[in-house]
Every structure is written in structure tokens, then in C-alpha cells.
Amino acid sequence: MEEINRRYKTYTPDQAYVKIRHYCAFQERTHQEVKMKLRGYGLAWSDIEQMISKLIEEGFLNEERFAAAFVGGKFRMKQWGRKKIEMELRKKQVSEYNVKKAIRDEIDMDEYQKTISKLIEKKWNSIKPADDTMYTKQAKVRAYMLQRGFENNFISEGMKAFLKNDE
């Protein structure tokens, strides 16, 4: 039993605080990530709550800032849709208010629709079998776009515009 406990190094609250400040300064973190990291350091829940409060006061931990950075990065870099981003933020236990605010502030609707059009065209051209029917191609593109987290109504509009231009 003692061997299992030796696998993880335990820290005093002061040592853990120094380490967790560096952890939070490196990149934006959620409250849940920090709690789990501190728990891994072998701290009691009461110490963890005090430390999180202190990190928030000092500006090392800010859920709103995390949500904005996450939304911006996933949309611009990975080209995820709003639904997928929202689900991932919920998995990370970000508050509903911060999720909605970040999505509203960080995603420009014109840019969102341009991204949808670009992805539809890219996917349409990448479907290889020329013998696929129009319906099959549309179904494949729609499934791809839904998997990326885009809303069905935006996908339909984008498909109509693409097919109109493609004729």
C-alpha cells in the first residue's frame, strides 16, 4: 500500500501554490483542470478551494478568458462549429454564461458562414468516386459538417449556395 502512495509526489500547500501558478501562467486553464492537478499533488479539498480563490484574485485563473481563448482557437485553427465547441466547453465544466458569451463574442457570423462554404466545397471536391449520385455526395458532406459541429440550417444554406454556384 505504501508503494502506491510513493508513485505520486506530495507537496505542501506552499510548494503546490508555486507549481500551480506556473501551470496556470503557461496557458489558460479551467477551474476543473486546476482542481484535479492540485488533487494530484496530494492536497486536501479545503486547501484546494483556498488556492483556487487566491489564483482567481491574482488573475492566474479566469474561466471567461479560458472560454474566449478556447472558442477562438478551435474555430480559427481547427474550424469547428459552434455546437462542437459548446459541447467541449461543457465537458470541461465551463459555466453556461461563459460558454454563451465566448461563442457570441469570438465567432463572427460572416466568418462562420465563409468557413462553412469553404469546408463544404473542400469536402465536396474530396469525395472521390465519380459514380456517387448527387444525393450520396450531399449526404456525405452533410454528415461531415454535422460531425464538425455546424448547425443543420447553416449547412443547408451553404449547400444550396454551393450547388447553385456549381451548376
C-alpha positions as CSV (number, residue, x, y, z in Angstrom):
1,M,0.0,0.0,0.0
2,E,2.8,2.4,0.8
3,E,4.3,1.8,-2.7
4,I,1.2,3.1,-4.3
5,N,1.4,6.4,-2.4
6,R,5.0,6.9,-3.3
7,R,4.2,6.9,-7.0
8,Y,2.9,10.5,-6.7
9,K,4.9,13.2,-5.1
10,T,3.0,15.1,-2.5
11,Y,3.6,18.8,-1.9
12,T,3.0,21.2,0.9
13,P,0.4,23.9,0.2
14,D,3.1,26.5,-0.3
15,Q,5.1,24.3,-2.7
16,A,1.9,23.4,-4.6
17,Y,1.0,27.0,-4.9
18,V,4.3,27.9,-6.6
19,K,3.9,25.0,-9.0
20,I,0.2,25.7,-9.8
21,R,1.0,29.4,-10.5
22,H,3.5,28.3,-13.2
23,Y,0.9,25.8,-14.5
24,C,-1.7,28.5,-14.9
25,A,0.7,31.0,-16.3
26,F,1.8,28.7,-19.1
27,Q,-1.7,28.6,-20.7
28,E,-5.3,29.3,-19.8
29,R,-6.8,26.6,-17.6
30,T,-10.3,25.7,-16.4
31,H,-11.1,25.6,-12.7
32,Q,-11.6,21.8,-13.0
33,E,-8.2,21.2,-14.6
34,V,-6.5,23.1,-11.7
35,K,-8.5,21.3,-9.1
36,M,-7.5,17.9,-10.5
37,K,-3.9,19.0,-10.8
38,L,-3.9,20.1,-7.1
39,R,-5.6,16.9,-6.1
40,G,-2.8,15.0,-7.8
41,Y,-0.3,17.0,-5.6
42,G,-1.9,15.3,-2.6
43,L,-3.7,18.4,-1.2
44,A,-6.9,18.4,0.9
45,W,-10.0,19.9,-0.7
46,S,-10.1,22.8,1.7
47,D,-6.6,23.8,0.7
48,I,-7.5,23.4,-3.0
49,E,-10.5,25.7,-2.6
50,Q,-8.4,28.4,-0.9
51,M,-5.7,28.1,-3.5
52,I,-8.2,28.5,-6.4
53,S,-9.7,31.6,-4.8
54,K,-6.2,33.0,-4.5
55,L,-5.4,32.2,-8.1
56,I,-8.6,33.9,-9.2
57,E,-7.9,37.0,-7.2
58,E,-4.4,37.3,-8.6
59,G,-5.6,36.8,-12.2
60,F,-3.9,33.5,-12.8
61,L,-7.2,31.7,-13.3
62,N,-10.1,33.2,-15.3
63,E,-12.8,31.0,-16.7
64,E,-14.1,33.7,-19.1
65,R,-10.6,34.3,-20.5
66,F,-10.2,30.5,-20.9
67,A,-13.5,30.2,-22.8
68,A,-12.7,33.0,-25.1
69,A,-9.3,31.6,-26.0
70,F,-10.7,28.1,-26.4
71,V,-13.5,29.2,-28.7
72,G,-11.2,31.4,-30.8
73,G,-8.6,28.7,-31.2
74,K,-11.0,25.9,-32.1
75,F,-12.9,28.0,-34.6
76,R,-9.9,29.6,-36.3
77,M,-7.4,26.8,-36.2
78,K,-9.5,23.6,-36.2
79,Q,-12.5,25.1,-37.9
80,W,-15.0,23.6,-35.5
81,G,-18.7,24.6,-35.5
82,R,-20.4,26.3,-32.6
83,K,-22.1,23.1,-31.4
84,K,-18.9,21.1,-31.1
85,I,-17.1,23.9,-29.3
86,E,-20.1,24.3,-26.9
87,M,-20.0,20.5,-26.1
88,E,-16.3,20.6,-25.5
89,L,-16.6,23.5,-23.1
90,R,-19.4,21.8,-21.2
91,K,-17.2,18.7,-20.9
92,K,-14.6,21.0,-19.3
93,Q,-17.3,22.2,-16.9
94,V,-17.2,25.8,-18.0
95,S,-20.2,27.8,-16.8
96,E,-23.1,28.2,-19.3
97,Y,-22.8,32.0,-19.1
98,N,-19.1,31.9,-20.1
99,V,-19.8,29.4,-22.9
100,K,-22.5,31.6,-24.5
101,K,-20.6,34.8,-24.1
102,A,-17.4,33.4,-25.6
103,I,-19.2,32.0,-28.6
104,R,-21.1,35.2,-29.2
105,D,-18.0,37.4,-28.8
106,E,-15.4,35.3,-30.5
107,I,-17.2,34.0,-33.6
108,D,-18.1,36.5,-36.3
109,M,-21.1,35.2,-38.3
110,D,-19.7,36.3,-41.7
111,E,-16.5,34.4,-41.0
112,Y,-18.6,31.5,-39.7
113,Q,-20.6,31.3,-43.0
114,K,-17.4,31.7,-45.1
115,T,-15.9,28.8,-43.2
116,I,-18.9,26.6,-43.8
117,S,-18.8,27.4,-47.5
118,K,-15.1,26.7,-47.7
119,L,-15.4,23.4,-45.9
120,I,-18.4,22.3,-48.0
121,E,-16.5,23.0,-51.2
122,K,-13.4,21.2,-49.9
123,K,-15.3,18.1,-48.8
124,W,-17.4,18.0,-52.0
125,N,-14.2,18.0,-54.1
126,S,-12.5,15.4,-52.0
127,I,-15.3,12.8,-52.5
128,K,-13.5,10.5,-55.0
129,P,-16.0,8.1,-56.6
130,A,-17.3,9.9,-59.6
131,D,-20.2,7.4,-59.8
132,D,-21.6,8.7,-56.5
133,T,-25.0,10.3,-57.0
134,M,-25.7,13.9,-56.1
135,Y,-27.8,12.7,-53.2
136,T,-25.0,10.5,-51.8
137,K,-22.5,13.3,-52.1
138,Q,-24.8,15.7,-50.3
139,A,-25.3,13.1,-47.5
140,K,-21.6,12.6,-47.1
141,V,-20.9,16.4,-47.0
142,R,-23.8,17.0,-44.5
143,A,-22.6,14.2,-42.2
144,Y,-19.0,15.6,-42.3
145,M,-20.3,19.1,-41.5
146,L,-22.5,17.9,-38.7
147,Q,-19.6,16.0,-37.2
148,R,-17.6,19.2,-37.2
149,G,-20.3,20.8,-35.1
150,F,-22.1,23.1,-37.6
151,E,-25.8,23.7,-37.3
152,N,-28.1,22.0,-39.8
153,N,-29.7,25.2,-41.0
154,F,-26.3,26.8,-41.9
155,I,-25.3,23.6,-43.6
156,S,-28.5,23.6,-45.7
157,E,-27.9,27.2,-46.7
158,G,-24.3,26.6,-47.6
159,M,-25.1,23.5,-49.6
160,K,-27.8,25.4,-51.6
161,A,-25.4,28.2,-52.3
162,F,-22.6,25.8,-53.3
163,L,-24.9,23.7,-55.6
164,K,-26.3,26.9,-57.2
165,N,-22.7,28.1,-58.0
166,D,-21.6,24.7,-59.0
167,E,-24.2,24.3,-61.8
